[in-house]
Amino acid sequence: MIVSWQTIAVIVLYMLVVIAIGVWSTKRVSSMRDYMVAGDGFGRWVVSFGIVGAIVSGAGVLGNAGSGYGTGYALYVQTMGLSFLGLTLAYFLLAKPMTVIAKKHEVYTLPDVLAVRYGDSRAVRILSGLATALGSLIYLVVQFVAIGYIGTTIFGWSLGLSLFVGGAVVVAYCVGGGIVAAMWTNFFQLIVLSVFVVYFAVYTVSQVGGLTALHRQMAEIDPELVAPWHASGAFAWQNVLVYAFFVGLLAYAGVPHISTKFLTIRNLEVIRWIPLISCFLYLFAVAATWIGMAYRVRAEQGLAQPVAGPTRCCPRS
């Protein structure tokens, strides 16, 4: 695959910006509190963009586009059908008490918060620390899969080289600036992702005649592609709703890489606006599904190259 110099320039510029954010963030870090929980904390916009940016990451965008191509709306309903409600509940059930604790006690991590709540129990610290490490590891694996996919697909690099370059950039902007660098980088990344996804969603959907035409043509390919779940298999209604309930509603916003950011909230007044802003920003993840669906229509019409891989996992039998 031949990559244009414009594409290379954009990617290099992007990497330089996130590294610059990391360097700038180091100047705002003068204590452990600054490094771990951003000192006095952030306002509504940085918190909202930082949290949603961690959710709607590169892996999320690639995954939604792939699910739109392979399964239509079913995987979207499964993974995010109740996530808007789950995200909102997390702000009121988790963010509010964590903000109060963070202002009264010297806490930097989730185990610190739980230790305050349960009397500094050593067992609580150990178990919560292990759970946090496991949850963060799973999240990082998904992100590095996205990094590896982009490096091997766009540049033709080996998987090892893709992971090395991507990992080096992450280390460069995170190590010195801590949570300050992470939150501002997520802010920048979400803006880039939103512009990219909305532009290509509008472009690809217009190529097939608009949303009405898209849904009609998807239904002609396979009626299940425009249904919230499939008649059987991995996306049967039981699997879709059970996953949506336990992951989207109960656990999605409570995972470590999201809930830890609740400790950076400046005050309780900020929380009043964050759910509304976050849910609005989260809508951009839907647009990536439309990109995949529109590409599927064009591929079926012979106007684009079909995708061979795990995204096309559930064809109609």
Number of C-alpha atoms within 10 A of each C-alpha: 8 7 10 9 9 9 12 13 11 11 12 11 12 15 17 14 16 23 20 15 22 27 18 16 23 19 10 16 20 11 10 12 17 20 21 20 24 25 20 15 21 22 17 20 15 20 27 29 26 26 27 24 28 23 21 24 19 21 20 18 23 19 21 29 27 27 27 29 27 24 29 33 24 25 25 22 20 25 20 22 22 20 23 21 16 22 25 19 17 22 20 14 12 15 23 21 15 24 20 15 18 24 15 9 11 12 20 19 20 21 23 20 23 19 19 16 12 13 9 14 13 12 11 17 19 13 12 19 17 13 16 18 14 13 14 15 14 10 17 13 12 16 17 18 16 21 21 22 20 19 20 17 14 14 15 15 15 14 16 11 14 23 21 15 14 19 14 12 16 16 13 18 25 23 15 18 26 21 25 29 27 23 27 21 25 25 21 18 22 25 15 12 19 21 13 14 22 17 13 16 23 16 14 20 22 14 15 17 12 14 14 11 15 24 20 13 23 21 15 13 17 16 15 21 27 22 15 20 25 24 11 10 11 15 21 15 17 15 16 21 20 12 20 24 20 14 21 24 23 19 16 23 25 22 16 20 19 19 20 22 26 26 30 28 29 22 19 13 12 17 21 14 14 22 21 14 16 22 17 13 18 23 13 20 25 20 23 26 26 29 26 26 31 30 25 27 24 19 15 14 13 10 11 12 12 16 14 9 9 10 17 17 14 17 11 12 4
